Structures are given as C-alpha cells and as structure tokens.
Amino acid sequence: MRELVVVDDEEGVRRALRKILENDGYHVLLAENGGQAINIVANNGRAIETVISDYKMPGIDGMETLTAIGRINPEITRIMLTGYATMASAIEAVNAGLDGFLTKPFDNNELKAKVREYTLKKRLKQFVSEPVLRELQARGASLLPRRQTVSVIFSDIRGFSAMAENMSPEILAEILNHRYFSPLDNIIYEFDGTLDKHIGDNIMGIFGAPLAAADDALRAVKSALRMRETIAEMNAAAGQADQQIAIGIGISTGEVMAGIFGSLRKKEYTVLGSPVNLAARLERLAEAGQILICEETYRRVQNHVKAEKLSFPHIKGINRSIAVFSVLDDACTSTQVD
C-alpha cells in the first residue's frame, strides 16, 4: 500500500486528512511537527510516496520540513498545505522545488484530486505527453507495478561510434541534441507514447503504459515511420555528407511488468520483460533506415501498413522462433520474402 505522511500541529486537521486520504488508498502516517515527520521519513523513506505539511507550525516550519525531507529522499512528492494563501508563500514553495501547494479550508474531492495530480506529475512529467498526463489525472490511475500489454520501440544511430571519433564534441552534441533526440522524443509524445529512456544514442519508447489503448501497436509503428521520414528530411537539410545520420528501429509487442523501479537515488517509470529484449534485438538487426517488427506487432497493424516478411533463422537471446517483418510504408498491402 502507498504510504503518505501528514504533518500538522492541529490534531483535527491531521485526523481529517487521514480519513480523506485513507479512502483514496493511502496508508497515512501522522506527525504533529516537522521533527517527527523528518524522523518518519528517515526511518521509513523507501515506502513513503508523498508528504503533506502545514506551512505555519511551531519549531521547524513546513518549508524547512519539506526541504529536509527532499534531501533524505528526492523522489518523495512534497506538498505544502496552508491557510496563508499568499502569492509570496506560493512563490517560496515553487522556488524551494516543492511539487504542490494546497490551501485551507479544503474540499475533500479537490484535495484527493490534487494529491493524485502532483504525485503523477512528479513521476511522469519527463516521460509522457501532456494529453496522456491529463488523462491519467482524470482517471486517477495508479502507478503501482502491474502486468499489461505494450508495444516497445527502440531507435539507434547506425555507425555512431565511428561518427563520434571523427567529430568535435560540439558538432556531435549539436547533431545528437537537435537532429536526433529532440525531434524523435517529440514524435513519441505526438503519438501519445511514453519516453522511457536514452541509453547512449539509443531511444526507448513505450506505447500502452501507463495508459493502454486498442491502437498502441499502430501508433508505435506510425511513430517509427515518422522518425524515419524526419531523419531523412533533416539529412537533406543538413547537406554535409559527414553529418548524415541513419537509424535502425525495432518494435515488439507483448506482456510486460510496468511501473516505477529503481533506488532512492534514481527511479524511473519503465517496463520489464521479454518484449523489451526482443525490441532491442530487432533494433540491432535492423539495417540503416529499416523498421523491424515482431509477428505480434504485425498481426495488430497488418491492415494499416505495408510490410514484408523476412527470414531470420535465429535471433540471439531469444529461445523461440520469431517471425520478423520489415515495415515499408503506410499502405494497406503486404508482401512476403522467402
């Protein structure tokens, strides 16, 4: 169960918040002052998701309390609760890096919605588009680990090591940041995917987590087609032969474990399972400009794209026979290559 700490010197406020938030699925711990709250987090920090602290309290005030808690565990969502709803206090909370700001008196439903909103933003604002984030907030979706079917996409620059050896750091950074990461990351967002991570020059995206839809696989494939088109356009605009980049893309669909994983120092929303490994393998097999997809992905998109079946007798690290397709374009026909 998710744990949340309420810090307030008024017992009535503490009890009211506990009742509201326990009904929203939290195990609520109570502290009557900042020192108690800091000790609770220090002794039980890994389990605590959120801390809500009153602003004005005797001794250590709310700002000092939440700042200290952030030093102990920066992953905790920190929310200020105050009856002094002034612009100055709001600015102070933002400048201190807090995640949210609530005022007394509070409406029960509004308070629960705001706590969910701030918690989701804390964990997902780097990874999902604003429409996906708004939908998660509207649904009150949980980020607890769970099994679900997703489509995973990997993209990688072909010949990147040689390119890095022959370019100045400034030019390489310009190409990576402005002609690769930025446009391709934005394409994942545009198709309502989740940007999972960058690993070197590799981009990993997820379609179907944290929110699943019937067209997850199709959006993954369409995003790959857009990526390929975008790289071609940027290469044409750049002109210089030694600054051309080519990418290979792999996509796999299947059941994964999705959720927030990691340590106190670093956590991330990601997916784990064999579809991730298969997508990575397909990306490595893809030639420059090629988009390779597994049989399950193809089954879900075959009426919307043109693809050809390829022959791969064995894929390293995969202990079963896998049918692989190369996506050609958006047409509605497919061919088979023996």
KOLRO-984869 format. One line per field, with one value per residue (C-alpha): x, z, y; residue number from 0; residue in three letters. Coordinates in steps of 0.001 Angstrom, whole numbers, m for minus. Example, Ala and Ser with C-alpha at 12.3 -4.5 7.8 and 13.67 -1.06 7.14 Angstrom:
REM KOLRO-984869
xx (12300:13670);
zz (7800:7140);
yy (m4500:m1060);
num (0:1);
residu (ALA:SER);
END
This chain:
REM KOLRO-984869
xx (0:1162:2275:1701:2753:570:2351:209:231:m3608:m4932:m8268:m6582:m4407:m7421:m9455:m6667:m6100:m9789:m9884:m6678:m7212:m10393:m8162:m5992:m3170:m1748:m1463:1174:681:3227:2417:5623:8427:10912:8607:7974:11683:12298:9468:10932:14478:13385:10867:11711:11539:7833:6660:5272:4011:4365:1802:2956:1315:3150:2975:4000:5881:9585:10536:8072:6645:9166:12112:10430:9793:13238:14862:12669:13696:17337:16584:14623:14166:11655:9003:6218:6243:3074:2576:m761:m1517:m4234:m1928:m2614:m460:1492:4675:4186:3333:6485:8553:7175:7985:11475:12105:11338:8128:5688:2404:568:m2824:m4883:m7176:m10091:m10055:m12729:m12324:m12629:m10486:m7766:m7676:m7543:m4709:m2645:m3056:m2174:1000:2134:1623:3392:6330:6823:5736:6175:9502:8129:4625:2858:528:m2626:m1569:m774:m4189:m5926:m4034:m5106:m8719:m8762:m6905:m4685:m2256:1445:1833:3628:1260:1244:m47:411:2520:4473:8120:10194:13972:15865:19633:22069:23994:27764:27595:30955:32822:30913:31819:35516:35640:33623:34310:32274:30416:29250:28370:26297:24510:23587:22510:20508:18866:18699:18105:16966:14729:12774:12439:11476:8802:7466:6946:4994:2987:1778:904:3752:5910:9563:11306:14992:18109:20961:23911:22457:19570:15991:13425:9706:6562:3071:452:1800:850:m2320:m3377:m5412:m6520:m4168:m956:925:m246:835:4240:4688:3404:5805:8655:7649:7561:11008:12431:10882:12126:15711:15649:14347:16994:19754:18607:18537:21987:23614:27058:27853:29892:26984:24324:22777:20920:18791:17564:14301:12878:9336:7921:4504:3658:3008:5425:5656:5097:5771:8276:11500:14831:16586:16187:18771:17236:13830:12128:8879:9702:8652:10394:10013:10795:9112:11696:14547:13028:12541:16182:17316:15234:16712:20227:19294:17754:19816:20054:16571:14886:11956:11690:8625:7718:4855:2505:3036:2452:m756:m2125:m1112:m1240:m4344:m2720:867:2806:5388:7475:8285:11992:13884:15867:16764:17757:17698:20379:18986:15529:14786:11842:11139:10150:8594:10070:8591:10154:7746:7855:5222:1646:m23:m2567:m886:1923:4303:6338:10011:11083);
zz (0:m751:2320:2906:5805:7064:9125:11014:14556:14675:15594:13889:10575:10856:11515:8702:6176:7291:6792:3333:2063:3519:1437:m1576:m915:1204:4473:6307:8949:11213:12586:14768:13946:11417:13535:13824:10069:9255:11592:9989:6528:7677:9192:6516:3443:850:1393:1569:m1645:m510:2385:3027:5526:7109:6390:9763:12673:15947:15693:12259:9759:6739:4260:6357:6946:3260:2252:4745:3530:m44:958:2514:m483:m3518:m5021:m2396:m3602:m1302:m918:1163:2964:4305:5280:4285:554:m454:m3671:m1626:27:m3310:m4907:m1942:m2339:m6064:m5523:m2921:m5542:m3912:m6041:m4996:m2972:m1244:805:3829:4079:1536:m375:147:m3513:m4710:m2203:m3315:m6960:m6303:m4392:m7299:m9795:m8020:m7488:m11149:m12353:m10061:m11554:m15170:m16442:m18099:m19844:m21200:m23233:m21610:m23038:m21526:m18205:m18146:m18911:m16082:m13717:m14855:m14332:m11024:m12430:m10142:m10905:m8852:m10812:m12936:m15953:m19203:m22943:m24613:m27772:m27139:m29644:m29824:m32140:m32587:m34823:m37224:m37142:m34138:m32645:m35846:m36122:m32543:m33160:m36196:m34912:m32434:m29197:m30110:m33509:m32116:m29338:m31865:m34036:m31129:m29283:m32140:m35041:m33139:m29504:m29627:m32811:m32140:m28492:m29658:m32144:m29306:m27438:m30552:m30878:m27148:m26266:m23152:m23454:m21361:m21554:m23554:m23411:m25254:m28693:m28129:m27562:m25873:m26021:m24776:m26248:m23895:m20496:m18267:m20401:m22764:m25952:m28773:m31264:m29206:m31720:m34665:m33004:m32282:m35940:m37224:m34889:m36333:m39869:m38841:m37243:m40451:m42502:m40087:m40145:m43967:m44032:m41575:m43517:m46688:m44918:m43351:m46680:m45377:m46127:m42960:m40793:m42200:m39703:m40280:m37770:m37241:m35378:m33649:m32267:m30210:m28631:m25633:m21898:m19593:m15991:m15976:m13051:m11210:m10463:m9003:m5864:m3579:m5676:m9056:m10035:m13393:m14953:m17267:m18450:m17924:m19807:m22928:m25354:m24275:m25038:m28387:m29452:m28595:m30600:m33603:m33466:m33581:m36568:m38475:m41258:m41808:m42415:m41591:m39199:m37939:m36045:m34432:m35528:m32769:m33728:m37380:m36531:m34947:m37743:m40909:m42244:m41932:m43182:m45995:m44732:m45928:m44017:m43569:m42861:m39612:m38614:m35096:m33025:m30364:m26825:m27978:m27330:m29702:m33377:m34191:m37428:m38349:m40685:m42249:m42396:m45761:m45584:m44623:m47422:m46774:m48594:m47634:m49433:m48304:m48948:m48633);
yy (0:3530:5484:9191:11431:14294:16964:19486:20853:20736:17301:17927:18683:15570:13342:14908:14415:10835:9992:11584:10030:6557:6455:7118:4065:5508:4265:7588:8326:11359:13821:16813:18687:18842:16944:13935:13948:14058:11105:9096:9629:8929:5598:4564:6617:3870:3195:6813:8280:11704:14171:16919:19516:22533:25777:27534:25285:25821:24995:23708:25207:23423:24800:23634:20269:19559:20798:18410:15533:16276:15867:12469:11206:13487:11028:11855:14149:17198:19270:22427:22925:26371:28793:31644:31511:34462:34879:35191:31801:30182:31609:30437:26902:26842:28223:25524:22857:21640:19677:21229:23845:23375:25813:25541:25109:22288:20424:16675:15654:18518:17654:13988:15039:17479:14920:12465:15193:16305:12702:11792:14923:14226:10785:11108:14670:13782:10720:11305:13969:16484:14797:11440:13127:14828:11527:9806:12559:12297:8527:8671:5920:4121:3746:577:m2181:m4238:m6533:m5110:m5474:m2801:m2096:m1209:769:1143:3501:3685:5586:3375:3868:6160:5130:5988:9249:10204:9537:11814:14799:17541:17305:20499:19227:15806:17373:19573:16575:14375:17003:18887:16415:13188:13228:16311:15513:11779:12270:14730:12173:9677:12368:13305:9717:9582:7254:7254:8253:5620:6450:7314:4807:6308:7083:4670:5850:3604:4368:2606:2556:1128:2130:3776:4092:1310:1729:m522:1151:1079:m1083:1006:4253:2714:1752:5088:6900:4810:5769:9426:9078:7666:10470:13126:11859:11860:15433:16622:14898:16632:19989:19477:18717:17761:14125:13608:14775:12443:10049:6782:4939:1384:742:m2332:m2799:m5662:m6200:m8362:m8533:m6714:m5575:m1806:523:2672:804:1864:3050:6043:7889:7123:5796:5678:4602:1697:m1756:m5091:m8363:m10340:m7864:m5282:m7681:m8619:m4986:m4278:m7331:m6285:m2782:m4266:m6427:m3516:m2006:1734:3109:m211:m738:m4327:m5544:m8870:m11107:m9931:m6289:m7148:m9002:m5834:m3436:m5552:m3800:m380:m723:m2323:m4810:m7722:m10879:m11553:m14736:m14809:m18388:m17359:m14167:m14013:m14184:m15335:m19009:m19377:m18928:m15359:m14096:m10707:m8107:m5016:m2064:m320:2400:3300:1353:m1393:m4291:m6629:m8954:m11923:m12586:m16216);
num (0:1:2:3:4:5:6:7:8:9:10:11:12:13:14:15:16:17:18:19:20:21:22:23:24:25:26:27:28:29:30:31:32:33:34:35:36:37:38:39:40:41:42:43:44:45:46:47:48:49:50:51:52:53:54:55:56:57:58:59:60:61:62:63:64:65:66:67:68:69:70:71:72:73:74:75:76:77:78:79:80:81:82:83:84:85:86:87:88:89:90:91:92:93:94:95:96:97:98:99:100:101:102:103:104:105:106:107:108:109:110:111:112:113:114:115:116:117:118:119:120:121:122:123:124:125:126:127:128:129:130:131:132:133:134:135:136:137:138:139:140:141:142:143:144:145:146:147:148:149:150:151:152:153:154:155:156:157:158:159:160:161:162:163:164:165:166:167:168:169:170:171:172:173:174:175:176:177:178:179:180:181:182:183:184:185:186:187:188:189:190:191:192:193:194:195:196:197:198:199:200:201:202:203:204:205:206:207:208:209:210:211:212:213:214:215:216:217:218:219:220:221:222:223:224:225:226:227:228:229:230:231:232:233:234:235:236:237:238:239:240:241:242:243:244:245:246:247:248:249:250:251:252:253:254:255:256:257:258:259:260:261:262:263:264:265:266:267:268:269:270:271:272:273:274:275:276:277:278:279:280:281:282:283:284:285:286:287:288:289:290:291:292:293:294:295:296:297:298:299:300:301:302:303:304:305:306:307:308:309:310:311:312:313:314:315:316:317:318:319:320:321:322:323:324:325:326:327:328:329:330:331:332:333:334:335:336:337);
residu (MET:ARG:GLU:LEU:VAL:VAL:VAL:ASP:ASP:GLU:GLU:GLY:VAL:ARG:ARG:ALA:LEU:ARG:LYS:ILE:LEU:GLU:ASN:ASP:GLY:TYR:HIS:VAL:LEU:LEU:ALA:GLU:ASN:GLY:GLY:GLN:ALA:ILE:ASN:ILE:VAL:ALA:ASN:ASN:GLY:ARG:ALA:ILE:GLU:THR:VAL:ILE:SER:ASP:TYR:LYS:MET:PRO:GLY:ILE:ASP:GLY:MET:GLU:THR:LEU:THR:ALA:ILE:GLY:ARG:ILE:ASN:PRO:GLU:ILE:THR:ARG:ILE:MET:LEU:THR:GLY:TYR:ALA:THR:MET:ALA:SER:ALA:ILE:GLU:ALA:VAL:ASN:ALA:GLY:LEU:ASP:GLY:PHE:LEU:THR:LYS:PRO:PHE:ASP:ASN:ASN:GLU:LEU:LYS:ALA:LYS:VAL:ARG:GLU:TYR:THR:LEU:LYS:LYS:ARG:LEU:LYS:GLN:PHE:VAL:SER:GLU:PRO:VAL:LEU:ARG:GLU:LEU:GLN:ALA:ARG:GLY:ALA:SER:LEU:LEU:PRO:ARG:ARG:GLN:THR:VAL:SER:VAL:ILE:PHE:SER:ASP:ILE:ARG:GLY:PHE:SER:ALA:MET:ALA:GLU:ASN:MET:SER:PRO:GLU:ILE:LEU:ALA:GLU:ILE:LEU:ASN:HIS:ARG:TYR:PHE:SER:PRO:LEU:ASP:ASN:ILE:ILE:TYR:GLU:PHE:ASP:GLY:THR:LEU:ASP:LYS:HIS:ILE:GLY:ASP:ASN:ILE:MET:GLY:ILE:PHE:GLY:ALA:PRO:LEU:ALA:ALA:ALA:ASP:ASP:ALA:LEU:ARG:ALA:VAL:LYS:SER:ALA:LEU:ARG:MET:ARG:GLU:THR:ILE:ALA:GLU:MET:ASN:ALA:ALA:ALA:GLY:GLN:ALA:ASP:GLN:GLN:ILE:ALA:ILE:GLY:ILE:GLY:ILE:SER:THR:GLY:GLU:VAL:MET:ALA:GLY:ILE:PHE:GLY:SER:LEU:ARG:LYS:LYS:GLU:TYR:THR:VAL:LEU:GLY:SER:PRO:VAL:ASN:LEU:ALA:ALA:ARG:LEU:GLU:ARG:LEU:ALA:GLU:ALA:GLY:GLN:ILE:LEU:ILE:CYS:GLU:GLU:THR:TYR:ARG:ARG:VAL:GLN:ASN:HIS:VAL:LYS:ALA:GLU:LYS:LEU:SER:PHE:PRO:HIS:ILE:LYS:GLY:ILE:ASN:ARG:SER:ILE:ALA:VAL:PHE:SER:VAL:LEU:ASP:ASP:ALA:CYS:THR:SER:THR:GLN:VAL:ASP);
END
